[in-house]
Structure formats: C-alpha cells, structure tokens
Amino acid sequence: MDDHHITLEIEYKGRGRLQFELPADATDDEISYFKTLVPKVEQGLLEMVDPDTWAVVFSCRPTLMH
C-alpha cells in the first residue's frame, strides 16, 4: 500500500467499480462515511451524494481512456 494514500474501491450495483485514493491519515469514520455515498451520473458528470442530506460531496467529469 502507498504510504500517502488509502485506495478505496466501491462496487456499484454490478454496473462498475469506482476507485478513489484517500489520504493515508483518513480515519475509520471518514472511510465508513465515504462508503455510504451514492454515485449519481448526469450529463457526463459523476457526483457522490450523501444519502441522508442529498448534498453533493464530490464531483468530477471523467474522461474515457483507450
């Protein structure tokens, strides 16, 4: 494992896998919270949404690599 990051993979309903690198000093509570986030895709934008508040806590526009 990289000393600077924790790799977190989230399987999403058999539709694919999201992989994130979190800081190595992320707490167990922070990792657990991140795992509860719900992926949402609209018009090419990937958002991770808090299921309790529906607030967007992360967003990016992925690029398809060949």
Order of alpha helices (4+ residues) and beta strands (2+ residues): beta-beta-alpha-beta-beta-beta
